[in-house]
């Protein structure tokens, strides 16, 4: 059985902006992916507010590059690491460009490949460009104090930067924006978005890993 570690932020954790709670299993894209691929083991490693490499003074322990090595050793052996981060890096207070965020994603890839990592096997890597923000939904929702027009623009620019990074580093790439947008509140996926993302990934991942 092949193991896929899904390392992401609140859209991997399953944040529900309507209730501020967590979408249940059966709604989250990770659990839907598990249902669609019963021969695989899908592991959730999502955390609200997680960034690639940026410190957030408002939330402790959110640097993905710090926790990713721990997650890899916790779940070792892993066949594929799915990295879907970058949305929180777009927060207005960071003022990061899409290019700078891509550099953060590069650091995550380097963390997976670090020669000092004592893993039973070297995981393959899939970079997933997160679903872009929805400006209209953001204007109506409750995330306007964290994200602004600059944030939306950078989120829309992430995909080509991530695609180029994946090509340069010899890893896989998937654009979540081909399946869904962050239409719940401009930042988070709706239940329909979770379902669409799961369906798209279920059709793609077996081509990377082959049989179960």
BAFI-3210 file (N, C-alpha, C; in Angstrom, 3 decimals, decimal comma, padded with zeros to 6 digits):
// residues 212
n [1|2|3|4|5|6|7|8|9|10|11|12|13|14|15|16|17|18|19|20|21|22|23|24|25|26|27|28|29|30|31|32|33|34|35|36|37|38|39|40|41|42|43|44|45|46|47|48|49|50|51|52|53|54|55|56|57|58|59|60|61|62|63|64|65|66|67|68|69|70|71|72|73|74|75|76|77|78|79|80|81|82|83|84|85|86|87|88|89|90|91|92|93|94|95|96|97|98|99|100|101|102|103|104|105|106|107|108|109|110|111|112|113|114|115|116|117|118|119|120|121|122|123|124|125|126|127|128|129|130|131|132|133|134|135|136|137|138|139|140|141|142|143|144|145|146|147|148|149|150|151|152|153|154|155|156|157|158|159|160|161|162|163|164|165|166|167|168|169|170|171|172|173|174|175|176|177|178|179|180|181|182|183|184|185|186|187|188|189|190|191|192|193|194|195|196|197|198|199|200|201|202|203|204|205|206|207|208|209|210|211|212]
n.u [000,849|000,659|001,779|000,667|001,564|-000,092|000,683|-000,106|-002,087|-004,814|-006,693|-006,079|-006,342|-009,061|-010,756|-013,803|-015,355|-017,909|-018,766|-016,531|-015,365|-014,258|-014,499|-016,240|-015,017|-015,454|-016,222|-013,914|-011,185|-009,059|-010,100|-012,033|-010,393|-009,100|-011,275|-011,753|-009,435|-008,931|-006,905|-004,673|-002,856|-003,833|-002,541|-003,247|-001,799|-002,400|-002,497|-003,894|-003,014|-000,433|002,677|005,117|007,897|007,845|007,901|005,248|004,156|001,736|000,851|002,009|004,542|004,142|005,768|006,255|008,580|009,948|008,419|007,955|010,142|009,805|007,252|007,736|009,473|007,817|005,819|007,179|007,717|007,189|005,656|004,983|005,136|002,860|002,804|001,082|001,053|001,268|-000,793|-001,170|001,211|000,669|-000,529|-001,371|000,309|002,790|003,650|004,759|006,075|004,932|007,118|008,914|007,503|007,566|010,257|010,199|008,728|010,605|012,483|011,101|011,051|013,791|014,052|012,756|014,497|016,856|020,083|020,752|018,488|017,010|015,515|013,565|012,988|013,301|010,972|008,870|007,954|005,307|004,390|001,765|000,026|-001,864|-005,462|-006,490|-007,189|-010,470|-011,563|-014,067|-015,491|-013,802|-014,212|-016,739|-016,478|-014,977|-012,237|-010,906|-009,307|-006,882|-006,055|-005,634|-006,054|-003,516|-002,745|-004,545|-003,722|-001,077|-001,604|-002,803|-000,685|000,962|000,862|002,264|004,876|005,324|005,092|007,306|009,318|008,946|009,600|012,295|013,420|012,897|010,547|007,089|004,111|001,032|-001,868|-004,094|-005,957|-007,052|-009,118|-010,611|-011,655|-010,973|-013,672|-015,313|-014,879|-013,199|-010,667|-010,724|-011,676|-014,880|-017,342|-017,967|-015,692|-013,735|-014,585|-014,246|-011,479|-010,514|-011,508|-010,104|-007,425|-007,547|-007,749|-005,271|-003,064|-002,566|-001,124|001,374|002,320|001,833|000,868|-000,897]
n.v [-001,197|002,145|005,184|008,452|011,582|014,388|017,587|020,576|023,586|025,315|024,599|022,006|020,944|021,401|023,641|025,220|028,012|028,945|027,922|028,139|025,878|022,522|020,933|017,857|014,424|012,994|015,251|016,804|017,248|015,482|013,199|012,471|011,887|009,650|007,894|007,663|006,470|003,710|001,869|003,180|004,886|007,726|010,434|013,021|016,137|018,872|022,334|025,197|028,439|027,824|028,483|028,528|029,168|031,383|033,291|033,889|036,302|036,360|033,790|030,866|028,500|028,029|027,784|025,927|024,668|024,031|022,062|020,072|018,146|016,725|015,649|013,961|012,048|011,072|009,712|008,008|004,975|007,029|007,338|009,416|012,905|015,419|018,746|021,467|024,557|028,126|029,945|031,281|032,627|034,713|036,632|039,970|041,251|040,076|040,800|039,497|038,555|036,517|035,211|035,193|033,590|031,214|030,646|029,944|027,566|026,087|025,706|023,877|021,632|021,133|020,466|018,001|016,504|016,575|015,421|014,569|013,530|010,889|008,670|005,828|005,498|007,544|009,978|010,634|013,781|016,089|019,181|021,283|023,887|026,114|026,563|029,550|032,727|034,136|037,130|038,432|036,855|037,205|039,888|039,766|038,076|037,019|037,403|039,668|041,249|040,076|039,501|041,130|043,082|042,859|040,396|038,658|038,961|037,958|035,314|034,383|034,389|032,378|029,776|029,582|030,128|028,037|025,890|026,242|025,971|023,290|021,975|022,710|021,554|018,931|017,641|016,690|018,423|020,062|021,913|023,220|025,131|024,503|022,902|024,010|027,014|029,302|029,729|029,887|031,835|033,457|032,647|030,055|026,696|025,676|023,098|022,012|022,753|021,247|018,689|018,807|019,186|016,818|014,932|015,634|015,194|012,475|011,424|011,934|011,241|008,347|008,005|008,871|007,179|004,593|001,196|-000,055]
n.w [000,000|-000,952|000,532|001,079|002,099|003,056|003,245|004,532|004,943|006,512|004,616|004,114|006,619|006,931|007,460|008,279|007,291|007,860|010,298|011,820|012,702|012,069|008,938|008,636|008,413|005,257|004,067|003,920|001,643|001,816|003,095|001,257|-000,867|000,163|000,205|-002,524|-003,369|-002,252|-002,021|-001,224|001,377|002,874|004,459|006,724|007,273|008,147|009,082|010,423|009,339|008,625|007,072|004,357|005,008|006,616|009,605|011,841|013,836|015,075|015,358|016,754|015,798|013,054|010,808|008,063|007,160|009,447|010,743|008,866|008,569|010,979|010,636|008,465|009,580|011,546|010,121|008,496|006,657|003,761|000,613|-001,130|-000,823|-000,557|-001,088|-000,208|000,161|000,770|000,631|003,134|003,212|001,616|003,146|004,081|005,924|005,602|003,091|000,863|-002,317|-005,084|-006,157|-003,999|-002,240|-003,647|-003,337|-000,685|-000,893|-002,289|-000,275|001,284|-000,378|-000,415|002,266|002,393|000,897|002,298|003,077|005,623|006,699|008,339|006,934|006,022|003,384|000,450|-000,117|-002,955|-004,469|-004,624|-005,680|-004,989|-006,278|-004,443|-004,410|-005,943|-004,360|-004,014|-005,005|-004,819|-002,968|-000,812|-000,227|000,837|002,979|006,157|006,276|005,630|007,222|007,220|004,622|001,442|-001,621|-002,748|-001,705|-002,998|-005,654|-005,562|-004,847|-007,140|-008,838|-008,026|-009,177|-011,816|-010,918|-009,106|-010,842|-012,538|-010,631|-009,837|-012,225|-012,479|-010,208|-010,531|-009,621|-009,087|-010,265|-009,575|-010,243|-008,150|-008,670|-011,090|-010,503|-008,408|-006,644|-003,971|-002,660|-000,440|001,603|000,317|000,909|001,926|001,018|-000,137|000,668|-001,860|-003,246|-001,906|-002,670|-005,452|-005,678|-004,521|-006,347|-008,676|-007,887|-007,314|-009,821|-010,793|-009,086|-009,056|-011,421|-010,783|-008,830|-009,561|-009,171|-006,235]
ca.u [000,000|001,430|001,409|000,758|001,498|-000,639|001,224|-000,695|-002,572|-006,199|-007,460|-005,817|-006,967|-010,499|-011,441|-015,128|-015,524|-019,264|-018,897|-015,179|-014,948|-013,609|-015,357|-016,107|-014,584|-016,506|-016,279|-012,538|-010,661|-008,190|-010,908|-012,646|-009,328|-008,946|-012,411|-011,596|-008,235|-008,898|-005,674|-003,606|-003,004|-003,770|-002,270|-003,494|-000,920|-002,808|-002,510|-004,311|-002,005|000,916|003,372|006,263|009,083|007,749|007,449|004,046|004,142|000,390|000,559|003,254|004,803|003,490|006,729|006,206|009,918|010,372|007,673|007,945|011,024|009,191|006,148|008,302|009,982|006,671|005,032|008,101|008,070|006,195|005,966|004,820|004,779|002,092|003,031|000,128|001,202|001,492|-001,893|-000,893|002,349|000,096|-001,136|-000,945|001,388|004,070|003,983|005,636|005,722|004,796|008,460|009,473|006,787|008,120|011,527|009,828|008,392|011,873|013,077|010,397|011,574|015,127|013,900|012,433|015,660|018,050|020,819|020,838|017,217|017,144|014,261|013,695|012,990|013,189|009,662|008,668|007,416|004,322|004,046|000,414|-000,303|-003,181|-006,542|-006,332|-008,218|-011,598|-011,648|-015,450|-015,813|-013,007|-014,867|-017,942|-016,177|-014,394|-010,778|-010,382|-008,308|-005,608|-005,725|-006,114|-005,928|-002,166|-002,774|-005,259|-002,878|000,042|-002,127|-003,054|000,603|001,748|000,892|003,398|006,132|005,460|005,305|008,710|010,115|008,840|010,380|013,720|013,875|012,610|009,454|005,793|003,350|-000,416|-002,497|-005,420|-006,853|-007,739|-010,277|-011,417|-011,189|-011,280|-014,908|-016,125|-014,721|-012,108|-009,409|-010,936|-012,501|-016,219|-017,473|-017,875|-014,286|-013,046|-014,957|-013,633|-010,041|-010,311|-011,759|-009,002|-006,226|-007,758|-007,478|-003,879|-002,041|-002,130|-000,144|002,681|002,739|001,609|-000,034|-000,955]
ca.v [000,000|003,379|006,197|009,840|012,552|015,663|018,587|021,835|024,572|025,111|023,934|020,583|020,625|021,361|024,739|025,607|029,413|029,236|027,543|028,286|024,562|021,699|020,078|016,462|013,438|012,856|016,556|017,236|016,646|014,360|012,008|012,088|011,257|008,308|007,086|007,423|005,648|002,855|001,102|004,060|005,447|009,184|011,002|014,464|016,963|020,247|023,222|026,547|029,482|027,352|029,088|027,739|029,439|032,692|033,392|034,685|036,733|036,184|032,365|030,146|027,185|027,910|027,618|024,563|024,100|023,520|020,872|019,041|017,024|015,938|014,891|012,899|010,983|010,495|008,836|007,197|005,409|007,733|007,216|010,711|014,061|016,436|020,034|022,491|025,729|029,384|030,887|032,134|033,475|035,868|037,579|041,349|041,681|039,560|041,557|038,658|038,344|035,109|034,673|034,926|032,439|030,048|030,338|029,203|026,204|025,423|025,283|022,668|020,533|020,851|019,800|016,599|015,848|016,793|014,159|014,155|012,971|009,445|008,079|004,485|005,665|008,929|010,168|011,474|015,082|016,766|020,554|021,670|025,305|026,162|027,249|031,000|033,434|034,714|038,514|038,768|036,171|037,839|041,149|039,461|037,185|037,525|037,321|040,912|041,835|039,387|039,456|042,278|042,918|042,355|038,967|037,966|038,976|037,028|033,944|034,033|034,254|031,277|028,573|029,508|030,058|026,679|024,987|026,390|025,397|021,835|021,546|022,922|020,663|017,554|017,071|016,755|019,658|020,042|023,211|023,039|026,098|023,887|022,173|024,748|028,296|029,472|030,501|029,919|033,176|034,065|032,010|028,640|025,926|025,246|021,652|021,688|022,881|020,062|017,547|018,965|018,959|015,387|014,219|015,908|014,509|011,033|011,065|012,253|010,630|006,999|008,062|009,140|006,118|003,269|000,321|000,071]
ca.w [000,000|-001,046|001,521|000,624|003,190|002,584|004,157|004,102|005,909|006,953|003,568|004,282|007,915|006,694|008,161|007,794|007,676|008,325|011,707|012,379|013,160|011,054|008,136|009,073|007,430|004,266|003,403|003,661|000,413|002,150|003,366|-000,013|-001,640|000,720|-000,260|-003,958|-003,572|-001,060|-001,968|-000,763|002,722|002,788|005,778|006,857|008,114|007,899|010,243|010,093|009,442|008,272|005,935|003,906|005,836|007,260|010,989|012,046|015,235|015,610|015,527|017,030|015,216|011,747|009,724|007,566|007,006|010,754|011,158|007,830|008,896|012,057|010,042|007,633|010,434|012,247|009,253|007,703|005,308|002,947|-000,814|-001,791|000,001|-001,272|-000,424|-000,651|001,018|000,069|000,841|004,298|002,862|000,911|004,083|003,837|006,814|005,129|001,876|000,047|-003,711|-005,450|-006,318|-002,670|-001,693|-004,340|-002,674|000,515|-001,304|-002,614|000,994|001,709|-001,193|000,117|003,564|002,134|000,301|003,119|003,225|007,027|007,120|008,528|006,488|005,464|001,937|000,016|-000,739|-004,121|-004,048|-005,468|-005,314|-005,395|-006,160|-003,797|-005,117|-005,772|-003,607|-004,736|-004,528|-004,462|-001,712|000,239|000,119|001,612|004,093|007,395|006,246|005,049|008,106|006,997|003,204|000,681|-003,070|-002,995|-001,389|-004,071|-006,850|-005,384|-004,860|-008,539|-009,526|-007,477|-009,999|-012,746|-010,170|-008,582|-011,982|-012,941|-009,553|-009,925|-013,387|-012,195|-009,142|-010,889|-008,833|-009,755|-010,056|-009,817|-009,992|-007,554|-009,277|-012,227|-009,989|-007,425|-006,138|-002,546|-002,786|000,781|002,175|-000,433|001,303|002,201|000,103|000,247|000,497|-003,284|-003,606|-001,389|-003,503|-006,773|-005,548|-004,292|-007,601|-009,596|-007,405|-007,432|-011,203|-011,139|-008,234|-009,442|-012,510|-010,191|-007,915|-010,102|-008,437|-004,790]
c.u [000,881|000,874|001,662|000,572|001,065|-000,281|000,745|-001,155|-004,019|-007,068|-007,156|-006,404|-008,479|-011,295|-012,758|-015,395|-016,924|-019,409|-017,635|-014,688|-014,286|-014,645|-015,175|-015,456|-015,759|-016,754|-014,872|-011,967|-009,762|-008,992|-011,627|-011,630|-009,083|-010,060|-012,261|-010,420|-008,064|-007,627|-004,471|-003,895|-002,780|-003,637|-002,473|-002,446|-001,208|-002,828|-002,885|-003,199|-000,614|001,430|004,453|007,426|008,951|007,226|006,229|003,961|002,783|000,057|001,866|003,332|004,229|004,457|006,754|007,561|010,446|009,700|007,712|008,902|010,466|008,073|006,667|008,798|008,853|005,986|005,888|007,757|006,889|006,614|005,920|004,460|004,089|002,212|002,072|000,133|001,437|000,403|-001,609|000,307|001,886|-000,548|-000,530|000,244|002,757|004,582|004,982|005,143|005,571|006,159|009,115|008,803|007,286|009,478|011,280|009,460|009,652|012,562|012,399|010,881|012,964|015,050|013,567|013,677|016,921|018,778|020,913|019,552|017,324|015,808|014,523|013,652|012,800|011,839|009,767|007,941|006,442|004,061|002,656|000,255|-001,698|-004,211|-006,422|-007,480|-009,275|-011,833|-013,057|-015,845|-015,037|-013,660|-016,096|-017,628|-015,478|-012,885|-010,127|-009,329|-006,933|-005,120|-006,324|-005,928|-004,548|-002,120|-003,415|-004,382|-001,724|-000,442|-002,383|-001,763|001,409|001,911|002,056|004,750|006,366|005,734|006,759|009,629|010,118|009,674|011,874|014,255|013,547|011,580|008,148|005,064|001,885|-000,979|-003,902|-006,434|-007,542|-009,018|-011,187|-010,832|-011,619|-012,527|-015,735|-016,092|-013,605|-010,771|-009,572|-011,862|-013,879|-016,277|-017,383|-016,433|-013,461|-013,328|-014,281|-012,131|-009,740|-010,487|-010,597|-007,732|-006,354|-007,499|-006,027|-002,852|-001,637|-001,108|001,265|003,223|002,556|000,645|000,074|-000,039]
c.v [001,243|004,421|007,588|010,755|013,896|016,746|019,960|022,706|024,276|024,472|022,445|020,094|020,538|022,433|025,100|027,049|029,757|028,964|027,854|026,977|023,822|020,925|018,630|015,601|013,156|014,151|017,018|016,513|015,451|013,080|011,532|011,415|009,835|007,383|006,720|006,502|004,700|002,025|001,902|004,491|006,951|009,746|012,510|015,094|018,426|021,048|024,624|027,553|029,072|028,065|028,130|027,927|030,674|032,593|034,298|035,037|036,526|034,718|031,599|028,845|026,973|027,736|026,156|023,897|023,547|022,192|019,745|017,888|016,119|015,068|013,729|011,739|010,303|009,433|007,933|005,706|006,028|007,616|008,553|011,768|015,078|017,734|021,069|023,634|026,964|030,406|031,823|033,044|034,754|036,886|038,967|041,742|041,147|040,331|040,789|038,608|036,849|034,459|034,343|033,721|031,152|029,662|029,585|027,767|025,425|024,922|024,023|021,455|020,138|020,108|018,323|015,841|015,922|015,472|013,662|013,502|011,447|008,776|006,707|004,501|007,136|009,131|010,933|012,739|015,612|018,153|020,855|023,170|025,414|026,878|028,751|031,608|034,003|036,113|038,878|038,129|036,778|039,129|040,924|038,736|037,855|037,509|038,607|041,571|041,198|039,481|040,664|042,026|042,394|040,844|038,170|037,864|037,988|035,578|033,474|033,817|033,045|030,119|028,549|029,460|028,645|025,682|025,039|025,767|023,873|021,299|021,624|021,922|019,196|016,881|017,265|018,052|019,427|021,398|022,993|024,006|025,595|023,196|023,037|026,125|028,404|030,341|030,573|031,298|033,944|033,428|030,493|027,991|025,656|023,722|021,225|021,779|021,706|018,855|017,616|018,701|017,476|014,596|014,404|015,171|012,993|010,550|011,209|011,429|009,211|006,989|008,321|007,937|004,715|002,476|000,514|-000,938]
c.w [000,000|-000,067|000,969|001,824|002,624|003,596|003,705|005,258|006,277|005,883|003,503|005,605|007,786|007,400|007,471|008,220|008,171|009,820|012,514|013,003|011,996|010,271|008,596|007,998|006,502|003,542|003,030|002,439|000,697|002,397|002,111|-000,924|-001,153|000,244|-001,726|-004,265|-002,381|-000,936|-001,518|000,678|002,636|004,197|005,758|007,768|007,785|009,187|009,793|010,303|009,018|007,020|005,443|004,871|006,720|008,690|011,071|013,529|015,884|015,902|015,673|016,228|013,841|010,578|009,269|007,489|008,327|011,092|010,132|008,141|009,997|011,498|009,205|008,488|011,214|011,403|008,371|007,798|004,562|001,484|-001,536|-000,762|-000,897|-000,476|-000,991|000,357|000,156|000,298|002,013|004,082|002,164|001,852|003,911|004,693|006,398|003,906|001,000|-001,392|-003,970|-005,632|-004,993|-002,018|-002,344|-003,765|-001,366|000,203|-001,673|-001,343|001,528|000,924|-000,700|001,448|003,400|001,688|001,159|003,377|004,657|007,527|007,208|008,206|005,881|003,946|001,610|-000,665|-002,053|-003,649|-005,092|-004,903|-005,857|-005,191|-005,567|-004,654|-004,891|-004,982|-004,544|-004,183|-004,079|-003,136|-000,550|000,709|000,994|002,912|005,256|007,442|005,749|005,933|007,916|005,556|002,488|-000,815|-003,455|-002,772|-002,516|-005,307|-006,722|-005,412|-006,287|-009,317|-009,063|-008,454|-010,989|-012,051|-009,641|-009,712|-012,439|-011,906|-009,633|-011,083|-013,085|-011,176|-009,407|-010,015|-009,593|-009,401|-010,382|-009,426|-009,454|-008,143|-010,525|-011,791|-009,134|-007,183|-004,676|-002,403|-001,512|001,426|001,474|-000,164|001,417|001,174|000,704|000,166|-000,966|-003,768|-003,123|-002,276|-004,868|-006,723|-005,357|-005,580|-008,573|-009,171|-007,529|-008,851|-011,598|-010,367|-008,645|-010,571|-011,987|-009,435|-008,465|-009,240|-006,942|-004,109]
res [x|x|x|x|x|x|x|x|x|x|x|x|x|x|x|x|x|x|x|x|x|x|x|x|x|x|x|x|x|x|x|x|x|x|x|x|x|x|x|x|x|x|x|x|x|x|x|x|x|x|x|x|x|x|x|x|x|x|x|x|x|x|x|x|x|x|x|x|x|x|x|x|x|x|x|x|x|x|x|x|x|x|x|x|x|x|x|x|x|x|x|x|x|x|x|x|x|x|x|x|x|x|x|x|x|x|x|x|x|x|x|x|x|x|x|x|x|x|x|x|x|x|x|x|x|x|x|x|x|x|x|x|x|x|x|x|x|x|x|x|x|x|x|x|x|x|x|x|x|x|x|x|x|x|x|x|x|x|x|x|x|x|x|x|x|x|x|x|x|x|x|x|x|x|x|x|x|x|x|x|x|x|x|x|x|x|x|x|x|x|x|x|x|x|x|x|x|x|x|x|x|x|x|x|x|x|x|x|x|x|x|x]
***
